[in-house]
């Protein structure tokens, strides 16, 4: 799966979980950029990402993400294994 495909799938997940069809994710997007993205939503997003991509994250990985690009890279590395 290409990184742009991962980003598109993530955008669908974020729009669904945060109930906002206007969200447009870019590599540099952070939680500060999206009003609805709080700590509870973050947990829901992580759970849904793991489910949709069939992967599991470590707590270290989750806390290391600074922006969406970090999440995409992490997913890409797990799918490449």
N, C-alpha and C positions, 0 to 999 in steps of 0.2 A: 504494500500500500504506500503510495506517495505521500509526502508530507502535506501537500495541498489537499489531498483526500482526507487525511486525518483532521486537518483544520476544519474542513467543511462538515465532517461528522461531529466534531466538537461543537461547532457553532449550532448545529441542530440540538445537541444535548443541552447546551447553555440556554438556548431559546425556550426549550421545553421546561427545564427545571426552574428557570427564573421567570417563566411566563411572560416573555417579552420578545416578540417577533422582530423587533427592530435592532436587536443586538448584532453587531458585526465584529467578529473577532479578527484581530491582526496579531502578529507575533509579539508586539510590544504591549498588548492589552494586559492590564492587571485588574485586581479586584477594586482598586480605587476608581477605575474607569466606568464601572457598572454599578449603579446604585443598589440593585437588588442582590448583589453578590456579597452576602455576609457569611459568617462562619458556619451557620447551619446549612446554608445553600452550598457552601464549599464541600461539606461532608456528603451531601446528596449528589453533587456533581461527581466527586471522586468515585462514589459507589456506582453511579450510572456509567461512567467512563470504563471502569473495570469490567462491568457487565457487558457493555456494548463491544468492547475490544477483546474480551476474554483474557484479561491480564490481571495481575495483582501488583499493587505498589507497596513499597516499604514505607514506614513512617518517615525515614530519612529522605526518601525521594519526594514525598509530598511536601515536606517542609523546606526542601531545597529549591522549589520552583519560585522564580521571581515573576515570570510572565508566561503568557500562553506559549511562546516559543520553547520555553523550558519543558512544558508539559508535552508539546508535540514531539520534541526530541526524545523525551523519556518513553513515550508510547512507541515511537519509531524504533528505538533500540530494543524494546521488549518484543516487538513484532518481528524484528530481524533475527532473533535468536532461534 
